[in-house]
């Protein structure tokens, strides 16, 4: 009986060992990691550095203005009798533009003319008396003090004549000032009075612009002041003829800002195109674009790592190993065509322009067919 039981127990122990061994092999195989697979190279687009940064030309809106514009005003006060011109009318030098009522100045002239005639008659009389008293003094008929009084009276009469002559000329000038004459050839750009109004001496009545030179007046911010210097060549376009570029040159840059707009007034003299320009036309002045010593790169190539969010970097391609590593760059002003000025690179280097946020240091890459922008 015992012999029959013992083999059965042995078989059970053998079966238990087999199960345990199978479980150990299963867990050992399940816990072991699979062999690492090699990641394929990441396809990228690259750009070959080599272009110098060229900024787009800056433009400023302005208007056509005359270089010389004179304020019209009478040199004397009075009531405006007639206004002989209108706004926009071309006038010539010496042409009468307006007249004051001259009656007061005519009366003043007549008054002084009469006073001058009387003074001259009195001067002739005192001078004749002086000659007679000079003969009496030589004959010792009169004393020396009496002759000196006659000499003083003669001098006084002559000086009174001289004073009245000056006043008469001054009054004649004022009578002439009752007519407002054009100082030069030009066009009337503004008039602010009508016949019948009383105007003061020096009161602005309008303006007269010369047409021999025309300019473009613009306002620029202080950030662009360093780019604009007198004598710099620029060009101008008009809204009526945008396809034509007119040559011009910077003539004047204001020394201080406008207190209202905080901008600087700049005048550029037009060198051509006077046959199509008119005063007051809208114009655009274009400054020549500055050329930087830095290079231009696509904006998509620039990234900032998480640990250095303020440091701009680009991925530089090692063409021999086909790997990338990041290098810092200093960015400048943005440019046209989605590019930006950057320093810290060398012409001929290749940088990644697409997928820059998914790359890692030393990562292997491959070039796509459309991606090589060299």
Secondary structure in CASP SS format (residue, H / E / C, confidence):
PFRMAT SS
TARGET T0000
AUTHOR 0000-0000-0000
METHOD secondary structure of the structure
MODEL  1
X C 1.00
X H 1.00
X H 1.00
X H 1.00
X H 1.00
X H 1.00
X H 1.00
X H 1.00
X H 1.00
X H 1.00
X H 1.00
X H 1.00
X H 1.00
X H 1.00
X H 1.00
X H 1.00
X H 1.00
X H 1.00
X H 1.00
X H 1.00
X H 1.00
X H 1.00
X H 1.00
X H 1.00
X H 1.00
X H 1.00
X H 1.00
X H 1.00
X H 1.00
X H 1.00
X H 1.00
X C 1.00
X C 1.00
X C 1.00
X C 1.00
X C 1.00
X C 1.00
X C 1.00
X C 1.00
X C 1.00
X C 1.00
X E 1.00
X E 1.00
X E 1.00
X E 1.00
X E 1.00
X E 1.00
X E 1.00
X C 1.00
X C 1.00
X C 1.00
X E 1.00
X E 1.00
X E 1.00
X C 1.00
X C 1.00
X C 1.00
X C 1.00
X E 1.00
X E 1.00
X E 1.00
X E 1.00
X E 1.00
X E 1.00
X E 1.00
X E 1.00
X C 1.00
X C 1.00
X E 1.00
X E 1.00
X E 1.00
X E 1.00
X C 1.00
X C 1.00
X C 1.00
X C 1.00
X C 1.00
X E 1.00
X E 1.00
X E 1.00
X E 1.00
X E 1.00
X E 1.00
X C 1.00
X C 1.00
X C 1.00
X C 1.00
X C 1.00
X C 1.00
X E 1.00
X E 1.00
X C 1.00
X C 1.00
X C 1.00
X C 1.00
X E 1.00
X E 1.00
X E 1.00
X E 1.00
X E 1.00
X C 1.00
X C 1.00
X H 1.00
X H 1.00
X H 1.00
X H 1.00
X H 1.00
X H 1.00
X H 1.00
X H 1.00
X H 1.00
X H 1.00
X H 1.00
X H 1.00
X H 1.00
X H 1.00
X H 1.00
X H 1.00
X H 1.00
X H 1.00
X H 1.00
X H 1.00
X H 1.00
X H 1.00
X H 1.00
X H 1.00
X H 1.00
X H 1.00
X H 1.00
X H 1.00
X H 1.00
X H 1.00
X H 1.00
X H 1.00
X H 1.00
X H 1.00
X H 1.00
X H 1.00
X C 1.00
X C 1.00
X C 1.00
X C 1.00
X C 1.00
X H 1.00
X H 1.00
X H 1.00
X H 1.00
X H 1.00
X H 1.00
X H 1.00
X H 1.00
X H 1.00
X H 1.00
X H 1.00
X H 1.00
X H 1.00
X H 1.00
X H 1.00
X H 1.00
X H 1.00
X H 1.00
X H 1.00
X H 1.00
X H 1.00
X H 1.00
X H 1.00
X H 1.00
X H 1.00
X H 1.00
X H 1.00
X H 1.00
X H 1.00
X H 1.00
X H 1.00
X H 1.00
X H 1.00
X H 1.00
X C 1.00
X E 1.00
X E 1.00
X E 1.00
X C 1.00
X C 1.00
X C 1.00
X C 1.00
X E 1.00
X E 1.00
X E 1.00
X E 1.00
X E 1.00
X E 1.00
X C 1.00
X C 1.00
X C 1.00
X C 1.00
X C 1.00
X C 1.00
X E 1.00
X E 1.00
X C 1.00
X C 1.00
X C 1.00
X C 1.00
X C 1.00
X C 1.00
X E 1.00
X E 1.00
X E 1.00
X E 1.00
X C 1.00
X C 1.00
X C 1.00
X C 1.00
X E 1.00
X E 1.00
X E 1.00
X E 1.00
X E 1.00
X E 1.00
X E 1.00
X C 1.00
X H 1.00
X H 1.00
X H 1.00
X H 1.00
X H 1.00
X H 1.00
X C 1.00
X C 1.00
X C 1.00
X C 1.00
X C 1.00
X E 1.00
X E 1.00
X E 1.00
X E 1.00
X E 1.00
X E 1.00
X C 1.00
X C 1.00
X E 1.00
X E 1.00
X E 1.00
X E 1.00
X E 1.00
X E 1.00
X E 1.00
X E 1.00
X E 1.00
X E 1.00
X E 1.00
X E 1.00
X E 1.00
X C 1.00
X C 1.00
X C 1.00
X C 1.00
X C 1.00
X C 1.00
X C 1.00
X C 1.00
X C 1.00
X C 1.00
X E 1.00
X E 1.00
X E 1.00
X E 1.00
X E 1.00
X E 1.00
X E 1.00
X C 1.00
X C 1.00
X C 1.00
X C 1.00
X C 1.00
X C 1.00
X C 1.00
X C 1.00
X C 1.00
X C 1.00
X C 1.00
X E 1.00
X E 1.00
X E 1.00
X E 1.00
X E 1.00
X C 1.00
X C 1.00
X C 1.00
X C 1.00
X E 1.00
X E 1.00
X E 1.00
X E 1.00
X E 1.00
X E 1.00
X E 1.00
X E 1.00
X H 1.00
X H 1.00
X H 1.00
X C 1.00
X E 1.00
X C 1.00
X C 1.00
X H 1.00
X H 1.00
X H 1.00
X C 1.00
X C 1.00
X C 1.00
X C 1.00
X E 1.00
X E 1.00
X E 1.00
X E 1.00
X E 1.00
X E 1.00
X C 1.00
X C 1.00
X C 1.00
X C 1.00
X E 1.00
X E 1.00
X E 1.00
X E 1.00
X E 1.00
X E 1.00
X C 1.00
X E 1.00
X E 1.00
X E 1.00
X E 1.00
X E 1.00
X E 1.00
X C 1.00
X C 1.00
X C 1.00
X E 1.00
X E 1.00
X E 1.00
X E 1.00
X E 1.00
X C 1.00
X C 1.00
X C 1.00
X C 1.00
X C 1.00
X C 1.00
X E 1.00
X E 1.00
X E 1.00
X C 1.00
X C 1.00
X C 1.00
X H 1.00
X H 1.00
X H 1.00
X C 1.00
X C 1.00
X C 1.00
X C 1.00
X C 1.00
X E 1.00
X E 1.00
X E 1.00
X E 1.00
X E 1.00
X E 1.00
X E 1.00
X E 1.00
X E 1.00
X C 1.00
X C 1.00
END
